[in-house]
Amino acid sequence: MPRSRPASNPVSYHKHTRQYYVTRAGRRIYLGSDKDEALKKYYRLGLGLEAIQQQATSPIEMTIKELANRFLTAQQANWKNPQETLKCYKQWLGRFIEDHPRLKVADFTVERFANWKLSLKKREYSPESINHFLSAVRAIFNFAEDTGFIEKSPRLRRIKNEPIPRTGSQNKPLYTQDDIQKFLEKADLQMKTMILLALNCGFGPKDIHDLTWDDIDGERVTLPRSKTGVCQTFLLWPETKMLLDVIRKGRYPQTDRVSKQVNKQSENSHVFLTRFKGLWVKDAIAEQFHKLCIKANVSCYGFYRLRHCASTAVSLVASPHVQRKFMRHSQLQQQVTYTHTPDSEVDMAIMKTKAKLLGNLGSILDQERNRELEKVV
């Protein structure tokens, strides 16, 4: 049971602001630094002689940390995935609060915001991270204005986000055919199967984690993508199916032993298990793949880049709608991020269109060019 406050001392003291306060409906109401005056205001509030709205936390006294906490408490009801989004906002706002300890809302200006962005760039944060930090700070000040904590939010939009380079083959290099062959030569059975599934079905680390034996039926595998909810059935390559069969056969002798462990029964249905009979998480897959890249002497761009390789290969042999189904995207435009068409393919396409557009005219123009060259000679 919480300890009740004695009637002789109904107000609390906030040491950072050096003010007395009470809490009403989840809001902290500051009553001043003089205790006697604070008690008088407290009793006037109880008698209804003074409006609570006028005694709400003043922006002069409210700190950035307090504003961030109120924002996180109120905004969780609007988020689709509260737990994941809350974790991200705590990281973004935590960076800002750590760089500005005990900063008050009224003291924050556009100039201070600009200096903070410059400091982030000096610390070599990526453009994506900087944009997340800036957007989170703008969000808490917009929240403060919407809820009436401050009269008007600073014009933080004056400080622009960092430009993010467009995705393409030059910005995101892909693994070559030789790189993939080196991976398959150096990888163990499970990692080799993961790589083939990434290329065969466009699987990412989360798909590898979610895959169970119930999802595999003969030469086909059916798995919905957890991010979009789009489900697709994939035809397995003979090489992929062979490695899956090897893993399945090696799993059966361990069934009795694994089933004795109550906490591992549900995990036995998953295709990929670690040597400790646990599930492969995304970080573990990334770590093992990084070790494989070092072993194979190949530049590491991450396991997820294999999904980009698969998307790019499919885009060269199929229509965009087939590629969308293969990638399990909900919208056609999403696959632009995953497709990195090399310039050589564009050159080949240009030469193929010559016959379709010019026809015999192309040969006639070539003859005309040869005649002009003979005249020059």
N, C-alpha and C positions, 0 to 999 in steps of 0.2 A: 504494500500500500504506500503511495507517495505521501511524504510528510506534508501536512497542511501548514500553511503560513499563518503565524499568529496575527490576530486582529490588530495588534499594536504596530505591526510592521508589514503592511499589505503590499508594499512596493519592493521591487528588486533593483539592484545596482549593477550597471554595466561598466566594467572597469576600463574598457577601451575608449568609450565615449565619455566616461565619467558623468553619466546621467542616471537618474532613476527612471524606471519604466514598469509598466504592467502589460500583460498579454490579454488581448480580447479577440476571440474568433480567429486565432492563429496569427494575429498581427501584433507586432510590438509597438506600444504607444509610449513614447518618451515624454517625461514630465518635468525635465529640467535637472540641473545639477544641485539645486538647493533642496534638501530633504523636506523641510517644512512646507515649501511651496509645492513640492511634488505631492505631499499628502493632501494639501488643499485641492489641487487639481484632481487627485484621485477621488475624493469625496464628491466633488462637483460632477465628475463623470458618473458616479453612482447615482446621483440625484437627477441626472439628465439635464443639468444646467450647462453642460459644455459638450459640443458634438465630438464624437469620436473621430470623424473624418478630419477634423481640424488638428487633432492630436496624433495623427498617424506619423509613422517614421518620416522624419524630414530628410529630403535628399542631401542636405548638408551633413547629416550625421550618418546616413546609410552608407555602409561600405560596399565595395564591389563584391566581396565574398557573400555578404548577406543577400544582395540582389541576385547573385547567381544561384544561391540555394532556393530562393523563392521561385525563380524561373524554373528550376529543375522540378520542384514540387508541383507546380501548376501545369507544366507542359506535358507531363507524362501521360495525361489523359488524351492528348492529341496525337501521340506517336503510335505508329502501326506495330512496331516491335519495341516496347518500352525498355526492356532490359538492355538490348543491344544499343539502342539510341542513347540511353542514359549513360552507358559506359563510355561512348564516344564523346558526349558532351562534357563529362567529368574530365576526360583527358584534355580536351581543347580548352575548357575554361580553367582547368587546373594550371595549364601553362601560363595563362594570362594572370591568374591570381598570384602565382609564384613569382612572376616578374614584377608584380605591383602589390606588394604586401601592405595591408591596411589602407589601401587607397580608397578615398571616399568618392561616391558617385558624382558629387558636385565638382570635384577637382579634375575629373576626366575631360579632356579636350581633344579636338581633332588633331592638334599638333602632337599631343602625347600618343595618340593612336598611330600617327604616321611614324614617329620615332620608334614605336614598338615594332612596326612592320619592318623598318630598316634593320633593327636588331635581329629579327628572325632571319632575314636574308644574310646577315653577317655570320650567323650561326649555321648557315648552309642547310636550312630546312628546305625540303622540296616544295615546289609551287603548290602542289595539292595540299600539303600540310599547312602552308601559310594561309591558303584560302579557307581552309576549315577553321583555323584560329580566328581569322578576321570575321567570318560569317557568324561564329558563335558569339563573339562580343557584340556584333550588331544586333543579334537576336535578343540578348538580355536587355539592351537599352530600348529596343522597340517594345519589348514586354513591359518595361518600366513605364513607358509613356502610355501604352494601352491601358494599363491597370491603374494609372493615376499616381504612381510613386513619384514621378517627376512630371513637370509640366510639358517639357519638350525635349526630345532626344537629340543629342549632338548629331550634326550632319556627317556621320561616319561614312556615308556612301561616297564622299569626296575622295576617300582613299580607296583606290581601285584594287581589285584582286590581281594576283599575278597571272600573266598569260601562260596558259598551259599549251605546250606544243601539240599539234595535231598528231594523231596516231598514224603511223605509216611504216613502210619497210625499213626506212633509214633510222627512225626513232626507236623501233622495236625489232631488232634483228631476230631472225628465226633460226632454228636448228636446221642444218643442212642434212642431206641424205647420208653423208659420211659421218656426221655427228651422231645421228640416230643409230647407225650401224655400230659405232664405238660403244654407245650406251648398251645396246643389246649384247655385245660381246663381253662387257665387263660386269653387267648387272647380275644379281642373284635371281632366283626364280620369281619371287614375289614382285620385286621392282621391275623385272622384265615384263611381267604380265601387266603391271600398272601402266608402263609406258605404251604397250600395245593397245590397251583400252583407251588411253588418252588419244592415241592417233586413230584408232578404229572407230571410236564412238564420240570423240570430243569430250571425254570425261576430265573433270578437274579433281582436285584433292577431296572436295566434299562428296563428289560422286563415288570416288574410291572408298571413302569412309562408309557411305550408305549402302553400297552394293551387297546384296545377300544372294544366297543360292536360289532362293525363290524367284529372284528377278531373272534368272537364266533358264531358258527353256530350249534345249537342243542347240541349234545354231543361232539363236536369237537372244537378245537381252533387252528387257523393258525396264526403264527406270525414269521416273519423273525428276525433273530438276528442282531441287529444293528452293532455289532462288525465285524462279518464275512459275513453278507448278506445272509447266508444260511437260507432258509425257511423250516419249517416242520409243519405238521398237527398232533396234539396230541389228543388222545382219553381221555376224561375227566373221572375221577372217579365219581361214583354217588354222593359221599360226596362233591366233588369239584363243580359239577354242581348244587347241591342243594343250596350251599352257594352263588354261583353266581346268581341264580334265586332270592334268598332273597334280595341281593343287588339291583338287577334290579327292583324288585317290590317296594322297598323302595325309589328308585330314581324317579319313575314316578310322585308322587305328587309334587315333587320339580321342575318339568320341566318348568312349567309356570313362576315360580319365577326366576329360573336361566336364562331362555331365555330373561328376561327383562334386564339382565346385558350384554351389548354388548361385553364386553371384556371376558365374560365367556361362550359365546355360543359354541365355538369350544371345550372347556374343558368338556362340558356336555357329549360328546361322549365317554370319557374315563371311564373305569370301576371304578377306585379308585380315589376318591376326598376327600380332607381334610374337616374338619368341616367348614372351611372358603371357601369351593368350589374351592379350588386350587388343582393343580396336586401334587401328591406325588413325591418328588425328592428323589434321592438316600440317601442324608444325613438324611432326615426326616424318611425314612424307617429304616435306621441304628439306629437312636436315639430311635425310638419307640420299635424296637426289643430289644435293650439293656435294656430298661425299663422292657420289658416283661421277659427277662432272670432274672433280679433281683427279679421280682414279683414271678416267678416260681421257684426261688432258683436253677438255672441251670447256669453252667459256660458259659459265652458268647464268642463265636468264630466268631460272625458276622452273618448277615442274609445270606450272600453269601455262607456260609458253608453248607447251606441247599442244594445248587446246587451240592456240593461235595457229600453229602449224597445220593442224587438221582442218581448221576453218578455211585457211588460205588454199589448201589443196582442193577442198571440195568446191570452192568458188571458181576454180579453173576448169572443172569438169561438169558442173551442174548449174542450174538456174538459181537466182537469188532465193526463190521460194523453197527450193530443195535444201539450200544451205540453211535457211531459217529453221526448217524442221530438224535438220541434222544438229544444229546448235541448240535447239529447244528454247529459242527466243520467242517472246510473245509479240514482238514487233519487228518488222523487216529492217528498220534502221539500226537496230542494236548490233547487227553483225559487222557494221562498218569498223567498229573498234577491234574486231578479231581478225580482220582480213588485211593482209599486207602483200599486195600484188607487186612482184618485182618488175623493174623496167623492161627486162627482156621479154616478159609476157606481153607487155604493151606493144613492144616493137613487132613481135610476131603477129599480134592482132592487126596492127596497122598494115602490114604487108598482105595479110589475108583479105583485108577489105579492099585492097587495090583491084583484085580481080572482080569483086562484086560491084564496085562502083565504076571502074573504067572499062572493064571487059577487054575487047580487042583494041580499044583506043590506046591502051598502055603500050602495046607493041608498036603501034603506028608512031607514037611519040618517041619511042626509042629509036626507030628507024630515022625519024627526022633529026634527032640529036646526032646520030652517026654521020648523016650527010653533012651537017654543019661542021662536024669535026674534020671531015675529009677536006672541006673547002679551006679550012684554016691551015691544014698541012700543005 
